[in-house]
Amino acid sequence: MTGPTIRLTMAQAVVRWLTQQFTEIDGVRVPLFAGVFGIFGHGNVTCLSEALEAVQDQLPTWRGQNEQSMALAAIGFAKAKLRRQIMVATSSIGPGALNMVTAAGTAHANRLPVLLISGDTFTNRLPDPVLQQVEHFGDPTVTVNDAFKAVTRYWDRITHPAQIISSLPQAVAAMLDPADCGPAFLALPQDTQEVAFDYPGVFFESRTWTIPRLRPDRQKLAEAAALLKTAKKPLLISGGGVRYSLAGNVVADFAVKRGIPIVETVAGKGAVTHYHPAHAGPIGIIGSTSANALAAEADVILAVGTRLQDFTTGSWTAFSPDARFISINAARFDAVKHRALAVVGDARETIEELDASLGAWRVDPAHMARAQMLFREWDALLESLQAPSNAPVPTYAQIVQAVNASAGERDTLISAAGGLPGEVAKGWRVKAPNTFDLEFGFSCMGYEVAAGWGHAMANSGPGGLGGTPIVMVGDGTYLMMNSDIYSTVLSGHKMIVVVCDNGGFAVINRLQQFKGVPGFNNLLTDCRVQNRDSPLHVDFAKHAESMGAAARLCESLADFVAALEWAKGNDRTTVLSIASDAFSWVPGDADWDVGVPQVSSRETVRSARKQQDAIRAKQRIGV
């Protein structure tokens, strides 16, 4: 090689290169890789950890408790930073690596960047089979790390130390590309990590990365403007891409100027505040009556930064068969869905250019006035459902309202799977932009507490909100993954965790019974337990206290409200547990297509099947 070289092991070179990558957030130059979540085993402890230890002041390493949860924490961090800064998660080979596959799927479905690095078996195969190696008799090149290929945007196995020179920049480019954004994975064989190589010095020169903004095709933009001008009742669906493009203000101003109501997807909720004049509520299966009524009437739908998943579209029953779609998306794959007029481009830039091409066009003000009336009616319904009562066990709606009222303007609400997504998507009133994280692209149980740790890390520094993460989980999710409560106590990253204890997996029990199946294996009282009438309940407050958190078991809604104020004043992670009603939910009015048996001995199932056939008869058929 020409020019000066630096002799390093492959692992040392990877770490050194990571420390020299930068980005800009709010005009401030910051490290692109803010830190590493690591659990060390024989596949990464002798080489990679040696390299990380040497740069711990530049690239801090945080000890996780579970490989999946630490990768989920990295995802929460990336979401809080609006994809502008990235965390690394590293594991050993075998089960440690496979534990991160679920997190990779979560990042992939949600289009979020995280760099996953796992150890791998020996390239020379001399000691085979090594500890934790899964052998494939017909293909010795396959290891468990190949499982990541299905759930990553970029995958590589480094079998020669020189390969990182081309691989690392490609991994970063994929993670920062708005169209391809998602997790990147590197498998590092043990015997390749140790190999020294003379790397060119220029490889380690510092680099500042920027996120590209793709401009739309002029012809497609003109077609979109022409179609939008034909609309009498247009609707703007704001997706997660609006937030990641930092386009919230641009989209909101466009909507007001042109008289188009804004409805929001799960990922898009929080781009505008609850009481913004154009905001008409969340759309879809866990959406509002206001947004769904507008969707049914809409003649042209402007879908911005959304992949239009079934919870947004009501399994494609929410819209008129004659409605036309204009899809603005950085990803061509998402833009062309369901015969939409595809405008491939960055959300902020495309909306600005679309606005410039519309001239004086504006929708009849009566359309926005109707949207605002429908939204006021929805808000009034929420207030009636969220009002305190004398019931011995509060509803989810009442608990959500109590947390919402207590939350500061910069506090972030975090939730994911179970019954809470529907309750917070409908009932949480966003006070400031980007203070809402509902992971429902993958609906990953266990995301919540781990992501709270990531959000707590992200709150400081450029782009940080500075508030406190508030995590809401059900008892089932808490039991599935809670160990990062301990992580936050160890690391000093405070969050508040609210555990709604409804005695099992209540929302899936609701779906099970709604489709005609008797309650079975979801609520604790419907499981194989020693005492069905009085099954053992976990004391979540005592459990959290055992991990070093402050905690309180709340006996009533009033007690819970007081505990929220106590939690805000604590200096460390605080867990509040409260019993919640397993059978009371904020109603929904959108359909969902799920599998229901075509034949059954149960009349309840046969009736549910007829209802499902009716739902499918309403679906728009896309291509």
N, C-alpha and C positions, 0 to 999 in steps of 0.2 A: 504494500500500500504506500502511496505517496503521502508526504506530510507526516507530522508527528503522530505517534500512536500512544495509547494508554493500555497497559496490560492489566486485565481484570478477569475474574471468573465471570461466567455468563450471568450468574445471579447478582454479582456485584454490579455488572454493567446494566442490568435491567433496573436495579434500584437507583443507580446514579442517573440514568436517563430520566426516570420518573421525576427526580428532584429538579430537573432542568426544564420542565414543561410548565408554562404559565398561561394565564388567561386574564381577562379584564372583567371586573364586575363593578358597575357604577363608576367607571373611570379609574378604578384602582387595580393595579397589577397584583395578582395573587397566584399562588401555586394552583395549577390545574388539578393536581392530585393533593387533596387536603390531608390525607392520612390513610392508614391501613388498619383494617380489622383483621386480626390474625389469631388462629389457633394452630399451634405448631405440633407437628408429628415428625416421624422419621423422614417423610418426603419433602419437608421444607425447613426443618429446624437446623440442620447442620450447615447449609449453604445460604438459603434465602434469609433466615433469621440473622445469620452473621452479618450479612450486608445491611439489613434493616437496622440492626442495633447500632451500627456505625453512623447512621444518619438520623437517629431518632429525634434530634432537635429540629431537623428540617422537615422530615416526613414522619410524624408521630405514629406509633403503632399502638393500637388499643386492643386489649385482650377481650375476646368474646367468650361466651359461655356455650354457644352452639353455632355450628357453621352456617346453618340456614338463617338463624336470627341475625348473625352479624352481617351477612350479605343483605338481608332485609333492612337492616339499619343503614347500610350504604345506599340502598334505594331510597329510603326516606330522606336521607341527606341530599341526594341528587334532586329529589322532588322539591324539597325546601329551597334549594338553590336554583330552581327552575332550569335544570340541566346545564348550568354554566360551570359547575365544579363537580369533581368526581372523587369517589372514594374507591379504594382497593380492598378486596377481601381475599385472604389467602388461607388455604387449607393444605393438609397433607394428602396423600393418595387414598384411594379406597373409600371407606364410609364417610370420611371427612369431606372428600370431594363431592360424593353423591348427595350429601346433606345440602349442598348449595344448588342443586339442580332445580328445586322448587323455587328458590329465590331467583334463579336465572329466568325461569318461566314467568315470574311476576314482573321482572324488569322488561322482558321481551314483549309481553302482552301490553304493558303500559308505555312502551317506547321510552325507557329510562336508561341512562348510562351507568354502568358499574363495571369495573375491571376485576375479573375473577382469575386468580392464579392458583393452580393446584400442582402439587408434586405429581410425578408419574414414575412408571417403572423404568428399569434400566434399558437404555438403547442397545447396549452390547449384549444383553440377555444372559450374561455369564452366571449371575446368581439366581436366575429364575428357577422356580417361582418365588418372588420376594413376598414379604409380609404384606397382606392386604391385596395381593394381586388376584384378579379374576381372570382365569385363563380361558381363552376361546380356542377350542381344539383346531378349528380350520383356519383361523386367522390370528396369528400371534401378535399382530400389530395393534389389535383392539384392546383397549383398557376401559375402565369405567369412565374415563374422561371423555370418551366418544359420546357418552350420553348427553353431553352439553351441546352437541351439534344441532339438536332439535330446538334448542331454546336460547340460542345466542345469535347475534348479528355477525360476529366475527369469531372465528375459532382457529387456533393454530397449536401445533405441537412442535416445540423447539428441540430439534434433534442435533443441531450444530450451533455453537455459540455465535457464529456470524449471522444466523437467521434473524436475530432480533433487530438487526440494522434495518431491515425492510419491514419486519412484522410489527414492531411497536408503533411506528407512525401510522400504519394502516389501521391498527386497532383504535387509536385515538381518532383518526379521521372518521371511522364508522360511528364511534360513540358521540361525536359532535355534529354529525350530519343530521339535520332535522328529518330527512327522509328515511335514513337507515338507522336512526338512533335506537340503541338498545345495548344489551350487555356484550362485552367482549371477553373471551376466555383464552388463557394461555396455559398449556400443559408443559411443565418443566421437568423432564426426566432427571432423576437424581444424579446420574453420572454426567449429564450435560451441564447441570448447574455448577459442578465443581471445576469444569474445564476452563483453563486460562486462555485468553485470546488477545491478540494485539488489535484493539479497536481504534479506528481513526479518531483523532481528537475532536474533529468537527462534529462527530456524532453526538457529543455531549455539550455542544454549544446550546445556550439557553434559547428557547423558542416561545413566543407568545402566540397562542392559538385564538382564533376568532370563529364564531359560529356563522356560517354562510347564510345569506338571505337570498333565496332564489326568487327572481322576478318572474311574473307570469308571461305567457305567450300573448302577444298583442291581439292576435286573431281570436283566441279563446276569451280574452278579456272583453273584447268587443261583443262577442256572442253572449257573454254573461250579462253585460250591461243591457243589451237589447232584450233578452229574456226577462230580466228583472223589471224593466220598464213596462212590461205587459201585466205585471202583478197588481191585483186589487187588494189581496190579503196576504202579503208576503210574511215570512217568518225567518228569523235568523237564529240558527242553532250554534251556540258558542261551545266549542269543545276544548279539550286539554291543550291543543295546539295554539289556541289563543293565548293561554297563559305562558306557554314556553316560548312563544314568539315575542313576549312582552307587549302584546297587542291589545290588552284590555281596554285602555283608554281610547285607542284608535277605533276599535270596534264599537265601544259604547257611544262615542261621539258620532260615528257614522249612523248608528241606529236612531239616535235622537234626531239628527239632521234629516234623515230620509223617512222617518216615521215608521220604522220597522221594529216590532217587539223582539226582544231578546229572550230566548229560553236557553237553558243550560244543560249540558250532559253532566254525568257524575264527575268526570275528570275536569270539565270546564267550570264547575261551580266554584265561585270565588274570583273569577276574572272581573266581575262587577259585584258591587255590594247589593244586599238584599233590597234596599229601598231606592235603587237607581231608577230614574223615571222610565227607562225603557225595559227594565227587568220584569219578566212575566212568570218567573218560576222555573223549577226543574221539570224536564220533560221525560215521559216514558213510564216504565213499569213502576219505578219508585219516584215518580214525578208528581206534579201538582195538577189539580183539575183545571187551573187556568192555562197552563202550558199545553196540556193535552187537548183542550177545547180549541185552542188556536191552531194546533197541529192538524186537527181534523178539518178545519176550515181553510187552511192555507192552500193557495194555488201555486206559489213559488216558494221553495224552501232554500235558503242560503245557508248551507252547512259549512262552517268554518272550523278547520282543525279538529274534525271528529272522524273516527273510523266507523261511526254509525252501527254500534253493536246493538244486540237485541234489546237491552234494557233502555236504550234511547228510542228505538223505533217501535217498541211494543211488538217485537218480532214481526215488524213490517205491517202492523195493523193500524198504526196511529195516524196514517195519512190517507188522503183521498187517492183513489187509483189514478186520477187525472192530474195530480199535483206534479210539478216539475222540480227537479233538484239541480241546484248549482253547487258543486262541491269544491271548496277552496282548501287545498291541502298540500303540504310540502312533499308528501309521499304520493307518487302516482298510483300505487296499489290501492290507497284509500280513496283517492279522488275519483276513480272511475267506477266505484261501486254503484250498483243499482241504477244503471243507465243515466247517471248524473252527467250534466255538462261539466266536465272536469277542467278545472283551472289549477294547474300545478304551480304552486308558488308559496312563498312565505306569507303567513296570515297578515302581518302588519303591512308589508309592502303591497300585497295584492288588494287589500281593502282600501288603502290610500289611492292606488291607481284606479280601482273600480269607482271610488267616489268621484275622482276627477273626471271620469268619462260619463257620468250620469247627468251632467249639466244641472238644470233647475228641477229635475224630476223629484217628486216627493209623493208619498202615499197620502190618500185622503186622511186628514187628522182623525176622522171618526174611527179608523182602524186602531190607532194607538189608544184612543180613549176607551174603546171596548176592551182592549188588552189590560189597561190599567184598572178598569172596573172588575174584570174577572180576577185579577191578582188581588185586589182588595177583598173580594169575596173569599178567596183562598186563604188570605192572611187572617181573616176573621174566623174561618173554620179552624185554622191552626190554634188561634188564641182560645177558642172554646174547648178544644181537645187538650190543650196544654195547661189549662187553668187548674190550680190546686183543688183537691177535693178531700172529703173525709174518708175515702177508701183506705183500708188498712195497708194495702200494697199499691204503690204508685205505678202508673203506666210508664212505658218508655217515653211517651210524648211529654209527660210532666217532668221526668228526669232530664231529658234533653233541654227543655226550656230552662230548668234551674241552672244547668251548666252554662247554657248560652247567656243567661242573664248575668252570671258571675264572671264570665270570661272578659278579660281586657281586650281592647281593640286589636292588639298585636298578638294575642294568644292564638295558637293554631289548634283546631280540632282535628284529631286523627282517628280514623276507624277503618274497618274493612269488611269482614265477613259476618254472617249471621243476620239477626234482626235489626241491628243498629244501622246498617247502610240505608235502608228505607226510611228509618226514623230521622236520621240526621240529614239525609238528602232533602227530605221534605221539610223538616222542622227547624233546621239550624239557620239562623239569620246571620249571614256573613256581614261583619262590621267593617272589615278592611280587606282590600284585595289580597289574594293568595294566602289566606289564613284558614284554608280548608283542605284537608287531604283525606279523601275517601278512596281507598284502593279497592275498586270494584271492576277493574279491567280483568283481573285474575281471581278476585274474591279469595285472597289467600289468608286463611285463618292463621294467626300468628304474626301477621305483618305489624299489628297495631303497636304492641309494646316495643318491639325492636325498632320500628320506624320512629317512635317517640324519642328513642335515644339518638337516632340520626338527626331528627329535627332539632333536638336540644343542642347538638354540636353545631348545627348550621345557623343557629340563631345569632351568633356573634360574628363580627366582621362584616365586610362589604356584602350587601345583599341579604344579610340576616335581619329578621323581623324584630329580634330582641325580646319577644314575649316568651311565654311558657307553653310548651306543648301540653295539650290536654287529650289524653288517650281514653277513648270509650270502648269497652269490650264487654262481651257477655261472659258468663261463667264458663261456658264450653271453650271459648277461645282462650281465656286466661289459663285454663288447665293445659291447653295444647302447647302454649309457648309463653312463658313468663320470666325466664331467667335474666332478661336484660333489665329487669328492675334492679337486680343485684349489680349489673354492669353500670347503671347510672349512678348508683350509690358509690361504687368504687371510683368512678371517673369524675364524679362531682357535677354531672349533668342532670339538672332537676327537671322532672315532669310530674304531672298529676295524672293518675290512672283511676278511672271510674269503672268499677266492676258491677254490671247489672246482673244480678243473680236471679235467673228465672227457672232454675231447676233443670237445666239440660240444654239441648239444641232446640229452642222453642220455635224459631221461624221455619225451620225445615219440617218440624212437626206440623206446623200450620199448613204448609204446602202439601204434605203427605195426606192429611185429613181432608183438605179441600179437593183433592183429586180422588177421594173415595176410599183411601186406605186407612184402617184404624190406626190410632197412635201406636207406634212400634219402634223401640230402640232409639228414641230421640230424647224425650223427657226422662228424667231419672225414674219416675214412677212407671214408665213403660218398658224399662230395661230388665234384664235378668239381674236382680239384686236380692240380697238376703231378706230385706224387709221392704216390700213394695209400698206399704202404707207410710213408712217413715224412713226413706233412704238416707244414707249418710250424706250430710252436706259439709263442704269444705268451709272452714273459717278463713276466708280470703284475707282478712285484715291481719290475723295472726301469722298467716303464711308470709305475707309481705313484710311484716315486722321481722321475721326470721332472716330475711335478706337485707336487713338494715334500713328499710324504708319506714317512714312514719305512716301510720295506718289507723283507720277508724271504721268500725262497723256501724252503719247508720240505721236507726230503728224506724225512722219515719222520713217523710219528705222534708218536714221542717228541720229535723236533725241533719239531714243531708245538706240543706241550704247553709246551715251554720258551719258544717264541716268543710264546705267549699271555701268559705272565707278563712277558716283555720289553715287549710291546705295552701292557700295563696301566700300566707305569711311564713310558711316553713322554709327551712334552708336546704331541704333535700327532697328527693322523690317521695311523693305521698300517694297512698292508695286508699280509696274510699269504696267500701262495699255496701250495696243496698239491694234489698229484694225488689224485684220488678215483676209486673204482671205478665204472665206468659201467653195471655190470650187477647190482650187489647192492643190494637195497632192503628196507626193513622191510615185511613182507608186509601186505596188506590183505584184508578178507573181505567188503567191500560191493560191490555191482554198480554199473555206470555205463552209462547209455544213450548211445551214440554211433552215428553213421552208419556202417554197414558195407555194401558193395556187395551188391545183391540177386543179381547175376549176376557171375561172374568165371571166368576160365580157370584160376585157381589153386585147388587143393584146400584150401590153408590158409585162403584167404579164404572159401570156401564153408563150411568148418567154423566159422570165426568168426561167419559170418552165422547159423548155426544156434544158436550160443551167445547171440547178440544177440536172436534171436527168443525164446529161453527167458527172458532177462532181461525183455523187454517183457511177457511173459505174466504176470509176477509184479507188475507195477506196479499200485499203487492209482490209480484214475482220479479225479482231482479236478475241480472245476468252479470 
